[in-house]
Each structure stands twice: as C-alpha cells, then as structure tokens.
Amino acid sequence: TQKILYTNLNDIQNVCNTEKYIYIMINKKLGYIKDKNSFKNYNEKEFLNYIQDKFKEKYINFLDNKRKKLVTMKDIIICIVIFIMFLTMLCGVLTA
C-alpha cells in the first residue's frame, strides 16, 4: 500500500516474477515485494511488460519454462564420477 519512489534504476540487481509476487531486489539485503493482488488502478500485464522491457537481462520470470536449468557437461561428468565411486565402494563391500 506504500508508494515507493526509487529513481536510481541502475542499482537494481534483479526483478523476479512469481505466481503471487513481483520481487524488486536492490541488493542482497534490500528489496521490495509487490503483491499481484494489490493491482487496482494499473494493469498487471502492462506493469510486467514495462519491467521486462526496462530490465531485460535482470528480469527473471519464474513462470516461464524457458528459464529452467539445462543439464551441462559438468553435471554429467560429476554424476559419472559419483557413479564410479559408488560402484567401487559396492565392489569392495561385495568382495569383503
């Protein structure tokens, strides 16, 4: 319900869109939370479009499936190494 006047938009680190809230993070300890149910005189879609356009690479849409983490080669190698370690330990237990 409080109006926030913040003019230095370059300091904003991230803007996150979730199902119920919009998080505007200034830094690790300071941010604002906008409840999506509180939109009365302004259209939520217009606001989100404005924020997405304004912050481009800082905008994170948690409702969008495109932001899901892809499996990297490093992840695959770590899984293989852990699997080999598990097999080595299993073989040691079975032969003991």
DOMI-852618 format. One record per atom (N, C-alpha, C): residue in one letter; x, y, z; atom name. Coordinates in steps of 0.1 Angstrom, whole numbers, always signed. Atoms other than C-alpha are relative to their C-alpha. Layout:
BEGIN
+------+-------+-------+-------+------+
: zafi :    xx :    yy :    zz : tiba :
+------+-------+-------+-------+------+
:    a :     X :     Y :     Z :   CA :
...
+------+-------+-------+-------+------+
END
This chain:
BEGIN
+------+-------+-------+-------+------+
: zafi :    xx :    yy :    zz : tiba :
+------+-------+-------+-------+------+
:    t :    +8 :   -12 :    +0 :    N :
:    t :    +0 :    +0 :    +0 :   CA :
:    t :    +9 :   +13 :    +0 :    C :
:    q :    -9 :   -12 :    -1 :    N :
:    q :   +30 :   +23 :    +3 :   CA :
:    q :    +6 :    +3 :   -14 :    C :
:    k :    -6 :    -4 :   +13 :    N :
:    k :   +43 :   +42 :   -27 :   CA :
:    k :   +15 :    +1 :    +2 :    C :
:    i :   -15 :    +1 :    -1 :    N :
:    i :   +80 :   +37 :   -34 :   CA :
:    i :    +5 :    +9 :   -11 :    C :
:    l :    -6 :    -9 :   +10 :    N :
:    l :   +99 :   +65 :   -52 :   CA :
:    l :   +15 :    -4 :    +0 :    C :
:    y :   -13 :    +4 :    +1 :    N :
:    y :  +131 :   +50 :   -64 :   CA :
:    y :    +5 :    +4 :   -14 :    C :
:    t :    -4 :    -6 :   +12 :    N :
:    t :  +150 :   +68 :   -91 :   CA :
:    t :   +12 :    -6 :    -6 :    C :
:    n :   -12 :    +6 :    +6 :    N :
:    n :  +183 :   +50 :   -95 :   CA :
:    n :    -2 :   -14 :    -4 :    C :
:    l :    +3 :   +14 :    +4 :    N :
:    l :  +172 :   +20 :  -115 :   CA :
:    l :   +12 :    -8 :    -4 :    C :
:    n :   -12 :    +7 :    +3 :    N :
:    n :  +208 :   +11 :  -124 :   CA :
:    n :    +5 :    -9 :   +12 :    C :
:    d :    -4 :    +8 :   -12 :    N :
:    d :  +212 :    -2 :   -88 :   CA :
:    d :    -8 :   -13 :    +2 :    C :
:    i :    +8 :   +12 :    -2 :    N :
:    i :  +185 :   -28 :   -91 :   CA :
:    i :    +7 :   -12 :    -6 :    C :
:    q :    -7 :   +12 :    +4 :    N :
:    q :  +201 :   -63 :   -93 :   CA :
:    q :    -9 :    -9 :    -8 :    C :
:    n :    +9 :    +9 :    +6 :    N :
:    n :  +171 :   -84 :  -102 :   CA :
:    n :   -15 :    +4 :    +2 :    C :
:    v :   +14 :    -1 :    -2 :    N :
:    v :  +134 :   -83 :  -108 :   CA :
:    v :    -6 :   -14 :    -3 :    C :
:    c :    +4 :   +14 :    +2 :    N :
:    c :  +117 :  -116 :  -103 :   CA :
:    c :   -16 :    +0 :    +0 :    C :
:    n :   +15 :    +1 :    +1 :    N :
:    n :   +81 :  -125 :  -114 :   CA :
:    n :    -3 :   -14 :    +4 :    C :
:    t :    +5 :   +13 :    -4 :    N :
:    t :   +65 :  -153 :   -95 :   CA :
:    t :   -15 :    +0 :    -1 :    C :
:    e :   +15 :    +2 :    +1 :    N :
:    e :   +29 :  -166 :   -93 :   CA :
:    e :    -8 :   +11 :    +8 :    C :
:    k :    +8 :    -9 :    -8 :    N :
:    k :   +18 :  -143 :   -65 :   CA :
:    k :    +7 :   +14 :    +2 :    C :
:    y :    -7 :   -12 :    -4 :    N :
:    y :   +45 :  -116 :   -61 :   CA :
:    y :   +10 :    +4 :   -11 :    C :
:    i :   -11 :    -5 :    +8 :    N :
:    i :   +70 :   -94 :   -80 :   CA :
:    i :   +10 :    +5 :   +10 :    C :
:    y :   -11 :    -4 :    -9 :    N :
:    y :  +103 :   -90 :   -62 :   CA :
:    y :   +10 :    +9 :    -8 :    C :
:    i :    -9 :    -9 :    +6 :    N :
:    i :  +124 :   -60 :   -70 :   CA :
:    i :   +12 :    +1 :   +10 :    C :
:    m :   -12 :    +1 :    -9 :    N :
:    m :  +159 :   -66 :   -55 :   CA :
:    m :   +10 :   +11 :    -3 :    C :
:    i :   -10 :   -11 :    +1 :    N :
:    i :  +181 :   -36 :   -49 :   CA :
:    i :   +14 :    -6 :    +2 :    C :
:    n :   -12 :    +8 :    -3 :    N :
:    n :  +209 :   -58 :   -33 :   CA :
:    n :    -4 :   -12 :    +8 :    C :
:    k :    +3 :   +12 :    -7 :    N :
:    k :  +212 :   -89 :   -12 :   CA :
:    k :    -9 :    +1 :   +12 :    C :
:    k :    +7 :    -3 :   -12 :    N :
:    k :  +196 :   -73 :   +18 :   CA :
:    k :   -12 :    +9 :    -1 :    C :
:    l :   +11 :   -10 :    +1 :    N :
:    l :  +172 :   -47 :    +4 :   CA :
:    l :    -8 :    -3 :   -13 :    C :
:    g :    +8 :    +3 :   +11 :    N :
:    g :  +143 :   -53 :   -19 :   CA :
:    g :   -15 :    +4 :    +3 :    C :
:    y :   +14 :    -3 :    -2 :    N :
:    y :  +106 :   -47 :   -24 :   CA :
:    y :    -8 :   -11 :    -6 :    C :
:    i :    +9 :   +11 :    +5 :    N :
:    i :   +78 :   -72 :   -28 :   CA :
:    i :   -13 :    +6 :    -3 :    C :
:    k :   +13 :    -5 :    +5 :    N :
:    k :   +47 :   -63 :   -48 :   CA :
:    k :    -9 :   -11 :    -1 :    C :
:    d :   +10 :   +10 :    +1 :    N :
:    d :   +17 :   -84 :   -42 :   CA :
:    d :    -9 :    +2 :   -13 :    C :
:    k :    +8 :    -1 :   +12 :    N :
:    k :    -1 :   -91 :   -75 :   CA :
:    k :   -14 :    +3 :    +2 :    C :
:    n :   +14 :    -2 :    -4 :    N :
:    n :   -34 :   -90 :   -58 :   CA :
:    n :    -3 :   +15 :    +3 :    C :
:    s :    +2 :   -14 :    -3 :    N :
:    s :   -29 :   -53 :   -50 :   CA :
:    s :    -1 :    +9 :   -12 :    C :
:    f :    +2 :    -9 :   +12 :    N :
:    f :   -31 :   -40 :   -86 :   CA :
:    f :   -15 :    +4 :    -1 :    C :
:    k :   +14 :    -5 :    +1 :    N :
:    k :   -62 :   -18 :   -87 :   CA :
:    k :    -1 :   +10 :   -11 :    C :
:    n :    +1 :   -10 :   +10 :    N :
:    n :   -56 :   +12 :  -108 :   CA :
:    n :   +10 :    -2 :   -12 :    C :
:    y :   -10 :    +2 :   +10 :    N :
:    y :   -29 :    -3 :  -130 :   CA :
:    y :    -1 :   -14 :    -5 :    C :
:    n :    +1 :   +13 :    +6 :    N :
:    n :   -29 :   -33 :  -153 :   CA :
:    n :   +13 :    -8 :    +3 :    C :
:    e :   -12 :    +8 :    -4 :    N :
:    e :    -6 :   -61 :  -140 :   CA :
:    e :    +8 :    -4 :   -13 :    C :
:    k :    -7 :    +4 :   +12 :    N :
:    k :    +2 :   -72 :  -176 :   CA :
:    k :    +9 :   +12 :    -5 :    C :
:    e :    -8 :   -11 :    +5 :    N :
:    e :   +13 :   -37 :  -186 :   CA :
:    e :   +12 :    +3 :    +9 :    C :
:    f :   -11 :    -2 :    -9 :    N :
:    f :   +34 :   -34 :  -155 :   CA :
:    f :   +11 :   -10 :    -2 :    C :
:    l :    -9 :   +10 :    +3 :    N :
:    l :   +51 :   -67 :  -162 :   CA :
:    l :    +7 :    +2 :   -13 :    C :
:    n :    -6 :    -3 :   +13 :    N :
:    n :   +57 :   -58 :  -198 :   CA :
:    n :   +10 :   +12 :    +1 :    C :
:    y :    -9 :   -11 :    -2 :    N :
:    y :   +72 :   -25 :  -187 :   CA :
:    y :   +13 :    -4 :    +7 :    C :
:    i :   -11 :    +4 :    -8 :    N :
:    i :   +95 :   -41 :  -161 :   CA :
:    i :    +9 :    -9 :    -9 :    C :
:    q :    -8 :   +10 :    +9 :    N :
:    q :  +106 :   -69 :  -186 :   CA :
:    q :    +7 :    +8 :   -10 :    C :
:    d :    -6 :    -8 :   +10 :    N :
:    d :  +114 :   -43 :  -212 :   CA :
:    d :   +11 :    +9 :    +6 :    C :
:    k :    -9 :    -9 :    -7 :    N :
:    k :  +132 :   -20 :  -187 :   CA :
:    k :   +12 :    -7 :    +5 :    C :
:    f :   -11 :    +7 :    -7 :    N :
:    f :  +154 :   -46 :  -170 :   CA :
:    f :    +5 :   -12 :    -8 :    C :
:    k :    -4 :   +10 :    +9 :    N :
:    k :  +158 :   -71 :  -198 :   CA :
:    k :    +8 :   -12 :    +6 :    C :
:    e :    -8 :   +11 :    -5 :    N :
:    e :  +187 :   -93 :  -186 :   CA :
:    e :    -1 :    -2 :   +15 :    C :
:    k :    +2 :    +1 :   -14 :    N :
:    k :  +179 :   -86 :  -149 :   CA :
:    k :   -14 :    -6 :    +3 :    C :
:    y :   +14 :    +5 :    -2 :    N :
:    y :  +143 :   -98 :  -153 :   CA :
:    y :    +0 :   -15 :    +0 :    C :
:    i :    +1 :   +15 :    -1 :    N :
:    i :  +137 :  -134 :  -142 :   CA :
:    i :   -15 :    -3 :    +1 :    C :
:    n :   +14 :    +4 :    +0 :    N :
:    n :  +103 :  -149 :  -150 :   CA :
:    n :    -1 :   -15 :    +5 :    C :
:    f :    +1 :   +13 :    -5 :    N :
:    f :   +98 :  -179 :  -128 :   CA :
:    f :   -12 :    -8 :    -5 :    C :
:    l :   +12 :    +7 :    +6 :    N :
:    l :   +65 :  -187 :  -146 :   CA :
:    l :    +3 :    -5 :   -14 :    C :
:    d :    -4 :    +4 :   +14 :    N :
:    d :   +84 :  -192 :  -179 :   CA :
:    d :    +8 :   -12 :    +0 :    C :
:    n :    -8 :   +13 :    +1 :    N :
:    n :   +96 :  -227 :  -187 :   CA :
:    n :   +14 :    +2 :    -6 :    C :
:    k :   -13 :    -2 :    +6 :    N :
:    k :  +125 :  -213 :  -207 :   CA :
:    k :   +11 :    +3 :    +9 :    C :
:    r :   -10 :    -3 :    -9 :    N :
:    r :  +143 :  -203 :  -176 :   CA :
:    r :    +5 :   -13 :    +8 :    C :
:    k :    -4 :   +12 :    -7 :    N :
:    k :  +147 :  -240 :  -164 :   CA :
:    k :   +15 :    -2 :    -3 :    C :
:    k :   -14 :    +3 :    +1 :    N :
:    k :  +182 :  -251 :  -158 :   CA :
:    k :    +3 :   -11 :   -10 :    C :
:    l :    -4 :   +10 :    +9 :    N :
:    l :  +198 :  -271 :  -186 :   CA :
:    l :   +11 :    -8 :    +6 :    C :
:    v :   -11 :    +9 :    -5 :    N :
:    v :  +220 :  -301 :  -178 :   CA :
:    v :   +12 :    +3 :    -8 :    C :
:    t :   -13 :    -4 :    +6 :    N :
:    t :  +256 :  -291 :  -185 :   CA :
:    t :    +9 :   -13 :    +0 :    C :
:    m :    -9 :   +10 :    +1 :    N :
:    m :  +285 :  -313 :  -194 :   CA :
:    m :    +7 :    -3 :   +14 :    C :
:    k :    -6 :    +1 :   -14 :    N :
:    k :  +300 :  -306 :  -159 :   CA :
:    k :    -9 :    -8 :    +9 :    C :
:    d :    +9 :    +8 :    -8 :    N :
:    d :  +268 :  -320 :  -143 :   CA :
:    d :    +1 :   -15 :    -4 :    C :
:    i :    -1 :   +14 :    +4 :    N :
:    i :  +271 :  -352 :  -164 :   CA :
:    i :   +13 :    -7 :    +5 :    C :
:    i :   -13 :    +6 :    -5 :    N :
:    i :  +308 :  -357 :  -155 :   CA :
:    i :    -1 :    -2 :   +15 :    C :
:    i :    +2 :    +2 :   -14 :    N :
:    i :  +300 :  -352 :  -118 :   CA :
:    i :    -8 :   -12 :    +3 :    C :
:    c :    +8 :   +12 :    -2 :    N :
:    c :  +273 :  -378 :  -120 :   CA :
:    c :    +7 :   -13 :    -3 :    C :
:    i :    -8 :   +12 :    +4 :    N :
:    i :  +296 :  -403 :  -138 :   CA :
:    i :   +10 :    -3 :   +11 :    C :
:    v :   -11 :    +2 :   -10 :    N :
:    v :  +324 :  -398 :  -112 :   CA :
:    v :    -7 :    -5 :   +13 :    C :
:    i :    +7 :    +5 :   -12 :    N :
:    i :  +299 :  -403 :   -83 :   CA :
:    i :    -4 :   -14 :    -2 :    C :
:    f :    +5 :   +14 :    +3 :    N :
:    f :  +285 :  -434 :  -100 :   CA :
:    f :   +12 :   -10 :    +1 :    C :
:    i :   -12 :    +9 :    +0 :    N :
:    i :  +320 :  -449 :  -105 :   CA :
:    i :    +5 :    -2 :   +15 :    C :
:    m :    -4 :    +1 :   -14 :    N :
:    m :  +329 :  -441 :   -68 :   CA :
:    m :   -10 :   -10 :    +7 :    C :
:    f :   +10 :    +9 :    -6 :    N :
:    f :  +296 :  -459 :   -58 :   CA :
:    f :    +3 :   -14 :    -4 :    C :
:    l :    -3 :   +13 :    +4 :    N :
:    l :  +304 :  -489 :   -79 :   CA :
:    l :   +13 :    -6 :    +6 :    C :
:    t :   -13 :    +5 :    -6 :    N :
:    t :  +340 :  -491 :   -65 :   CA :
:    t :    -3 :    -4 :   +15 :    C :
:    m :    +3 :    +3 :   -14 :    N :
:    m :  +326 :  -490 :   -29 :   CA :
:    m :    -8 :   -13 :    +0 :    C :
:    l :    +8 :   +12 :    +0 :    N :
:    l :  +300 :  -516 :   -38 :   CA :
:    l :    +8 :   -13 :    -3 :    C :
:    c :    -9 :   +11 :    +3 :    N :
:    c :  +326 :  -539 :   -53 :   CA :
:    c :    +8 :    -4 :   +12 :    C :
:    g :    -8 :    +2 :   -12 :    N :
:    g :  +347 :  -535 :   -22 :   CA :
:    g :    -8 :    -7 :   +11 :    C :
:    v :    +9 :    +7 :   -10 :    N :
:    v :  +318 :  -545 :    +1 :   CA :
:    v :    -3 :   -14 :    -4 :    C :
:    l :    +4 :   +13 :    +5 :    N :
:    l :  +308 :  -574 :   -21 :   CA :
:    l :   +12 :   -10 :    +1 :    C :
:    t :   -12 :    +9 :    +0 :    N :
:    t :  +344 :  -589 :   -22 :   CA :
:    t :    +5 :    -2 :   +14 :    C :
:    a :    -5 :    +1 :   -13 :    N :
:    a :  +350 :  -584 :   +15 :   CA :
:    a :    -7 :   -11 :    +8 :    C :
+------+-------+-------+-------+------+
END
